[in-house]
Amino acid sequence: MKRIAIIDNEKCMNKRGCNLICAKYCPINKTGSACISENELTSKAKIDEETCIGCNICVKRCPFGAIKIVNLPQELDKDPIFRYQENGFSLYNIPLPQNNKIIGILGRNGIGKSTAIKILNSNLELNFGNLEKKATIEDYKEYFKGSEVMNYLNKLYNKELSISYKPQNIKTLPEVANGTIKELLSKYPNYLKVLEKLDLKDVIDRDIKVLSGGELQRLAIAATMLKEADIYILDEPSSYLDIKQRLNLCGFLKEELNEKKSIIVIEHDLIVLDYLCDLIHITFGEPGAYGVFSALYTSKVGINSFLGGFLKNENIRFRDFSISFLKSLDFISKKKEIPIIEWKNSEIKKGDFKLKIKEGIISKYDIVGILGENGTGKSTFMDNIASKNNNLISNEDIKDLKISYKNQYIEGKNGIIVKDFLKEAVANNRNDLVTPLNVDTLLEKDLGTLSGGELQRVMITKCLSDKEADIYLLDEPSAYLDVEQKVVLGKIIKDFSYNNEKPLFIIDHDLMLMDYICNKLIVFKGKPGIECETSIPLKIDDGMNLFLKDIGITFRRDEHSFRPRPNKKDSQIDQEMKKKNKYY
């Protein structure tokens, strides 16, 4: 069986905490051969993959978790197209753009999506796993013999293709650009039309440095799509956007497509991928070790294959379990509703913004989803529950209730080690929070060095590990998480609610996650930033129907995975559901 060995150089502490203890216990080394040795360039451990027998003794003996030994699928009989370093990450295959098509890329974090984009962008040259010499044109022709990829790479490296790229991280945009939206984009002839479609025309004179995350995201998308190019690559374009903006984005990108353009979208929102994309590449593998791009599938087949963990065309099972969105909240209806908090009709004013709140009662088993456009007061509502010093909650006992709150805006301070920050969780919630959320791999890291997804998982763990809390508030917990992480989070939240008999309030823009975990919804409507109102807490079906009717889209359930699927606008099923006033 073919295998690769991965050394995490940040974790490897040779000469600083150990003296190649992995080599001392390696059975191959004990015979006199050199399976594990010291890398002369980095002074870190080095593993000879040809000699390694995959016993995993070094993995278990390394006190810092720096080693991975990964068995590759038997179907991967080729060398990788790119490898970063010896005992480093390997990538197999790349996505292939197609004219007049929107290609989606779906997969976990850390398995090569960004690496592939760098290759498509000419920022990385293929090395086919050989770190000793630069790949020649003959190497390319031999590897991609009979493949469309060779034709694409020829055009790419001969400068016959132009690419416009929107990066994942748009928060750094104000650091590299100055001025207002108008000043940045007015050089493009049809910029006003694009700004109108992306709902940015009202803030056209606003300085880029004061834009919200959603405004920055739409600005970055506008700047990317206004450029003349053959291929447009959008890395996580739905981040910071509410549901209505995400669906509006889908419509905009479809309109921008033509016979001379192709669009590639990396995205973790399955509803966006389903609604937007013609075809989908699935990426699978082991995060930090290797990644593989599948063949192209239709959006429905691709998403269901990803959820099922099996690729029929390649005959590869890449996950030992399937993901289903079959709802399992029947236990709630069998429990006696015991009110925990309640509120009467009230009003909150915040500057020029006014929020009218309708009465509500929340019981101990409720998982309450909060849905609405950006700027409709969702976080304001949650902040008022968290503060307790307000007129929202009429129950006098609220002052005696303890509330645990994960804010929308998370920040990791330097100098704090994760295991110290999560001391209680590590001691009491290792099996139900720390390990399932894959936080145990982060315990030795500094909070200030974590990625967005890593920090999100740490903060969720911190919030839910507070055993003294009576109410839990999670504001956008799915931000930065990939699809599998969202499903794990959903299961954790449902189990947590059932086992602890405590209510949770959740704000999120991922409709699939909200559908999966919530039994009640509060819908926020109105004029964003000006005057809005809430619904009463509604049963999930009634709440979804109210929300979707407002944005004018219908959903059906997939017959295989039971996931909610958006209907194409004005399709037969869309029209039939609207006639019946059934949007969900």
Order of alpha helices (4+ residues) and beta strands (2+ residues): beta-alpha-alpha-beta-beta-alpha-beta-beta-beta-beta-alpha-alpha-alpha-beta-alpha-alpha-alpha-alpha-beta-alpha-beta-alpha-beta-beta-alpha-beta-beta-alpha-beta-beta-beta-beta-beta-alpha-beta-alpha-alpha-alpha-beta-alpha-beta-alpha-beta-beta-beta-alpha-beta-beta-alpha
